[in-house]
Amino acid sequence: MTNITDPIFTDETKAREHLEALRWPDGPYCPHCGEAERCSRINGKSARPGLHYCLSCKKQFTVTVGTVFERSKIPLTKWLLGFALMTASKKGISAHQLHRTLGITYKSAWFMSHRIREAMRPGADFGPLGGEGVIVEADETWVGGKSKNRARRVRLPAKEAVVSLVERGGRVRSEHVGTTVNAKTLRPILVTQIDRKSHLMTDESKVYPKIGREFDRHSAVNHSANEYVRGDAHTNTVENYYSILKRGIIGTYHHVSPAHLKRYVGEFDYRYNEREALGVDDATRMAKSIQGIVGKRLTYRRTRQADHA
């Protein structure tokens, strides 16, 4: 459980020191040139708190340079509380709720939530799912509202497909695949994201049999014939994951732009991969997400342009 009375959420100095300890566990290094030995803290009444100077490249820096926090006017205390709220909320937290809770504008809360999702995005070290003897379930779902549910019957964009790959008792990885789901769109995802030695588990969809031959084993259950479990063959794990994803999107976010859908599913993936069942508590989950802030600077203009592309 997150301790919201922790000084890092109320004291700017404590928040900065906490961030420095997470980003620089072995001491500060220059984000401009990578120098770790010849860096010194700038002290004095006129210096900003936490300001450092690199003797190699002659540039100044703080712990926020080169991160999603760079050039943000929002206090670090509110940033850390935003991370705590988003990583601890199983079904997500809306930008409107962040706006009210943190006392910042809705525009700032919307942009903050996207930058936090960017920090949650896995790095290059997140290898393929599965392995020898490991079952990986694969399924797809559709995200988007129905026009008939709108009061004025407004025509909505086509629903967007998301495919999720879930290890039994392990991790999940989801991908936004657009409006077309077939073997051509799914195969590149499955064969690159799942170890070929894995046991692939799917439903009876016609897109999987040919792809399944590329794995050690492929089992399927026939949902259309009311078959949901046959021995260890089922897709209940990925279906349970979708129940959380759908409740979050429908109940918390209500509408998700196709341009940002990948970030929303990445948010749910992150919380699933760092869940309590795998021994990760709220404080650790938050700390791990903050460690993902480096090298992922996101500008407001680029985010809004993606929304209108």
C-alpha positions as CSV (number, residue, x, y, z in Angstrom):
1,M,0.0,0.0,0.0
2,T,1.3,3.5,-0.9
3,N,1.9,5.7,2.1
4,I,0.5,9.1,0.9
5,T,1.9,10.7,4.1
6,D,5.4,10.1,2.9
7,P,7.4,13.4,2.8
8,I,8.3,12.8,-0.9
9,F,4.7,13.8,-1.7
10,T,4.8,17.0,0.3
11,D,8.4,18.2,0.5
12,E,10.1,19.2,-2.7
13,T,13.6,18.5,-1.4
14,K,12.6,15.0,-0.2
15,A,11.0,14.4,-3.6
16,R,14.2,15.4,-5.5
17,E,16.4,13.3,-3.2
18,H,14.1,10.3,-3.7
19,L,14.3,10.8,-7.5
20,E,18.1,11.1,-7.4
21,A,18.4,7.9,-5.3
22,L,16.3,6.0,-7.9
23,R,18.0,7.5,-11.0
24,W,21.5,7.7,-9.6
25,P,22.0,4.8,-7.2
26,D,25.8,4.9,-7.8
27,G,26.0,8.7,-7.8
28,P,25.2,11.4,-10.4
29,Y,26.2,11.2,-14.0
30,C,25.9,13.8,-16.8
31,P,22.9,13.1,-19.0
32,H,24.5,15.1,-21.8
33,C,27.8,13.2,-22.2
34,G,27.6,10.3,-19.7
35,E,30.4,11.5,-17.5
36,A,30.2,10.0,-14.0
37,E,33.5,10.9,-12.4
38,R,33.9,14.6,-13.0
39,C,30.5,15.9,-11.9
40,S,30.0,18.2,-9.0
41,R,27.0,19.7,-7.2
42,I,26.7,23.5,-7.5
43,N,26.1,25.1,-4.1
44,G,25.3,28.7,-3.3
45,K,22.3,30.9,-2.7
46,S,21.7,31.6,-6.4
47,A,21.9,28.0,-7.6
48,R,18.8,25.9,-8.1
49,P,18.5,23.0,-5.7
50,G,19.9,19.8,-7.1
51,L,21.9,21.6,-9.9
52,H,25.1,19.8,-11.0
53,Y,28.0,20.8,-13.3
54,C,29.9,18.4,-15.6
55,L,33.6,19.2,-16.0
56,S,33.8,17.2,-19.2
57,C,31.2,18.8,-21.4
58,K,30.9,22.0,-19.3
59,K,27.1,21.7,-19.0
60,Q,24.8,22.0,-16.1
61,F,22.1,19.5,-15.3
62,T,19.6,18.3,-12.7
63,V,18.1,14.8,-12.1
64,T,15.2,15.7,-14.4
65,V,17.2,16.4,-17.5
66,G,16.7,13.7,-20.2
67,T,13.5,12.4,-18.5
68,V,9.8,12.8,-18.9
69,F,10.0,15.5,-16.2
70,E,12.3,17.7,-18.2
71,R,11.2,21.4,-18.4
72,S,8.0,20.6,-16.5
73,K,6.7,23.4,-14.2
74,I,4.7,20.9,-12.1
75,P,6.4,20.3,-8.7
76,L,8.1,17.0,-8.3
77,T,5.9,16.2,-5.3
78,K,2.9,16.2,-7.5
79,W,4.7,14.2,-10.2
80,L,5.5,11.5,-7.6
81,L,2.0,11.4,-6.3
82,G,0.7,11.1,-9.9
83,F,3.0,8.1,-10.4
84,A,1.7,6.6,-7.1
85,L,-1.9,7.0,-8.1
86,M,-1.5,5.6,-11.6
87,T,0.6,2.6,-10.6
88,A,-1.6,1.7,-7.7
89,S,-5.0,2.1,-9.5
90,K,-5.8,-1.4,-10.9
91,K,-8.3,0.0,-13.4
92,G,-6.5,3.3,-14.0
93,I,-7.2,6.9,-13.0
94,S,-8.7,9.5,-15.3
95,A,-7.0,12.8,-16.2
96,H,-10.0,14.5,-14.6
97,Q,-9.4,12.7,-11.4
98,L,-5.7,13.6,-11.4
99,H,-6.6,17.2,-12.2
100,R,-8.9,17.4,-9.1
101,T,-6.6,15.3,-6.8
102,L,-3.3,17.1,-7.6
103,G,-4.8,20.6,-8.0
104,I,-3.4,21.1,-11.5
105,T,-5.1,22.0,-14.8
106,Y,-6.9,19.3,-16.8
107,K,-4.5,20.0,-19.7
108,S,-1.5,19.4,-17.4
109,A,-3.1,16.3,-15.9
110,W,-3.8,14.8,-19.3
111,F,-0.2,15.4,-20.5
112,M,1.2,14.1,-17.1
113,S,-0.8,10.9,-17.5
114,H,0.6,10.3,-20.9
115,R,4.2,10.9,-19.8
116,I,3.7,8.5,-16.9
117,R,2.4,5.9,-19.3
118,E,5.5,6.5,-21.5
119,A,7.7,5.8,-18.4
120,M,5.8,2.5,-17.9
121,R,6.7,1.3,-21.4
122,P,9.1,-1.6,-21.1
123,G,12.7,-1.2,-22.2
124,A,14.7,-3.3,-24.7
125,D,15.6,-5.8,-22.0
126,F,12.0,-7.1,-21.9
127,G,12.7,-10.3,-23.8
128,P,10.3,-12.8,-25.4
129,L,7.5,-14.4,-23.4
130,G,7.4,-18.1,-22.6
131,G,10.1,-20.6,-23.2
132,E,10.4,-24.4,-23.0
133,G,7.4,-25.9,-21.3
134,V,5.8,-22.5,-20.7
135,I,2.1,-21.9,-21.8
136,V,1.4,-18.6,-23.5
137,E,-2.2,-17.7,-24.2
138,A,-3.0,-15.4,-27.2
139,D,-6.3,-13.7,-28.0
140,E,-7.6,-10.5,-29.4
141,T,-10.3,-8.0,-28.3
142,W,-11.9,-4.9,-29.8
143,V,-11.8,-1.5,-28.1
144,G,-14.3,1.2,-28.9
145,G,-17.9,2.3,-28.3
146,K,-21.0,1.5,-30.2
147,S,-22.8,4.2,-32.1
148,K,-26.2,2.8,-31.0
149,N,-25.2,3.7,-27.4
150,R,-24.9,7.4,-28.3
151,A,-27.9,9.6,-27.6
152,R,-27.7,11.1,-31.1
153,R,-26.5,8.0,-32.8
154,V,-23.3,9.7,-33.8
155,R,-21.2,7.6,-36.1
156,L,-18.0,6.5,-34.3
157,P,-14.7,5.4,-35.8
158,A,-14.3,1.7,-36.3
159,K,-13.3,-0.3,-33.3
160,E,-9.6,-1.0,-32.8
161,A,-8.2,-4.4,-32.2
162,V,-5.7,-5.3,-29.4
163,V,-3.9,-8.6,-29.2
164,S,-2.6,-9.8,-25.9
165,L,-0.1,-12.6,-25.1
166,V,-0.1,-13.8,-21.5
167,E,2.2,-16.3,-19.8
168,R,0.4,-18.6,-17.4
169,G,1.4,-17.2,-14.0
170,G,3.7,-14.6,-15.6
171,R,3.8,-11.6,-17.8
172,V,1.6,-10.0,-20.5
173,R,2.4,-8.1,-23.6
174,S,-0.3,-6.3,-25.7
175,E,-0.2,-4.7,-29.1
176,H,-2.6,-2.4,-30.9
177,V,-3.1,-3.9,-34.4
178,G,-5.6,-1.5,-35.9
179,T,-8.8,-2.5,-37.5
180,T,-7.6,-5.6,-39.3
181,V,-7.1,-9.0,-37.5
182,N,-5.7,-11.8,-39.7
183,A,-2.7,-14.1,-39.9
184,K,-0.7,-11.4,-41.8
185,T,-1.1,-8.8,-38.9
186,L,-0.8,-11.2,-36.0
187,R,2.1,-13.5,-37.1
188,P,4.8,-10.9,-36.8
189,I,3.7,-10.1,-33.3
190,L,3.5,-13.7,-32.1
191,V,6.7,-15.0,-33.6
192,T,8.8,-12.1,-32.3
193,Q,7.2,-11.7,-28.9
194,I,6.9,-15.4,-27.9
195,D,9.7,-17.9,-27.7
196,R,9.3,-20.6,-30.3
197,K,9.8,-23.3,-27.7
198,S,6.5,-22.2,-26.0
199,H,3.2,-24.0,-25.9
200,L,0.8,-21.6,-27.7
201,M,-2.8,-21.6,-26.4
202,T,-5.6,-19.9,-28.4
203,D,-9.3,-20.1,-29.2
204,E,-10.7,-21.6,-32.4
205,S,-10.0,-18.5,-34.6
206,K,-8.8,-19.4,-38.1
207,V,-5.9,-17.0,-37.9
208,Y,-3.9,-19.2,-35.4
209,P,-3.5,-22.8,-36.7
210,K,-0.9,-21.9,-39.3
211,I,1.0,-19.6,-36.9
212,G,0.7,-22.3,-34.2
213,R,2.8,-24.7,-36.3
214,E,5.8,-22.5,-35.7
215,F,5.8,-23.2,-32.0
216,D,6.6,-26.3,-30.0
217,R,2.9,-27.0,-29.4
218,H,-0.4,-25.4,-30.2
219,S,-3.7,-26.1,-28.4
220,A,-7.1,-24.5,-29.0
221,V,-10.5,-24.5,-27.4
222,N,-13.7,-24.1,-29.4
223,H,-15.7,-21.3,-27.7
224,S,-18.4,-21.4,-30.4
225,A,-19.1,-25.0,-29.3
226,N,-19.2,-23.9,-25.7
227,E,-15.9,-25.5,-25.0
228,Y,-13.9,-23.3,-22.6
229,V,-11.6,-25.8,-20.8
230,R,-10.2,-29.1,-22.0
231,G,-7.5,-30.4,-19.6
232,D,-5.0,-27.6,-19.4
233,A,-6.2,-26.1,-22.6
234,H,-8.0,-22.8,-22.1
235,T,-7.7,-19.0,-22.6
236,N,-9.1,-18.0,-19.2
237,T,-5.9,-16.2,-18.2
238,V,-5.9,-13.8,-21.1
239,E,-9.7,-13.4,-20.8
240,N,-9.2,-12.4,-17.1
241,Y,-6.7,-9.8,-18.2
242,Y,-9.2,-8.4,-20.8
243,S,-11.8,-8.1,-18.1
244,I,-9.5,-5.7,-16.2
245,L,-8.5,-3.8,-19.4
246,K,-12.2,-3.4,-20.6
247,R,-13.4,-2.3,-17.2
248,G,-10.7,0.3,-17.1
249,I,-11.3,1.7,-20.5
250,I,-15.1,1.6,-20.3
251,G,-15.4,2.6,-16.6
252,T,-12.5,5.0,-16.1
253,Y,-11.4,6.4,-19.5
254,H,-14.7,6.0,-21.4
255,H,-13.1,6.8,-24.8
256,V,-9.5,6.1,-25.9
257,S,-8.1,7.7,-29.1
258,P,-6.6,5.1,-31.5
259,A,-3.5,7.4,-31.6
260,H,-2.9,6.7,-27.9
261,L,-4.4,3.2,-27.5
262,K,-0.9,1.7,-27.4
263,R,0.0,3.8,-24.3
264,Y,-3.2,2.8,-22.5
265,V,-2.8,-0.9,-23.0
266,G,0.9,-0.5,-22.0
267,E,-0.3,1.0,-18.7
268,F,-2.5,-2.0,-18.0
269,D,0.3,-4.3,-19.1
270,Y,2.7,-2.7,-16.7
271,R,0.5,-3.0,-13.7
272,Y,-0.2,-6.7,-14.6
273,N,3.5,-7.4,-15.0
274,E,4.3,-5.8,-11.6
275,R,1.3,-7.2,-9.7
276,E,1.1,-8.3,-6.1
277,A,0.8,-12.0,-7.2
278,L,4.4,-11.7,-8.5
279,G,5.6,-10.2,-5.2
280,V,5.5,-6.5,-6.2
281,D,3.9,-4.1,-3.7
282,D,2.7,-0.6,-4.5
283,A,5.9,1.2,-3.4
284,T,8.1,-1.1,-5.5
285,R,5.8,-0.8,-8.5
286,M,5.9,3.0,-8.3
287,A,9.7,3.0,-8.0
288,K,10.2,0.7,-11.0
289,S,8.0,3.0,-13.1
290,I,10.0,6.0,-12.1
291,Q,13.2,4.3,-13.2
292,G,11.6,4.2,-16.7
293,I,11.6,8.0,-17.0
294,V,15.0,8.2,-18.6
295,G,15.3,8.8,-22.4
296,K,11.6,9.1,-22.9
297,R,11.0,12.8,-23.2
298,L,7.5,13.5,-24.6
299,T,6.5,17.0,-25.8
300,Y,2.9,18.2,-25.5
301,R,2.9,19.3,-29.2
302,R,3.9,15.9,-30.4
303,T,1.3,14.2,-28.2
304,R,-1.5,16.4,-29.4
305,Q,-0.4,16.0,-33.1
306,A,-0.6,12.2,-32.7
307,D,-4.1,12.7,-31.3
308,H,-5.2,14.5,-34.5
309,A,-3.2,12.5,-37.0
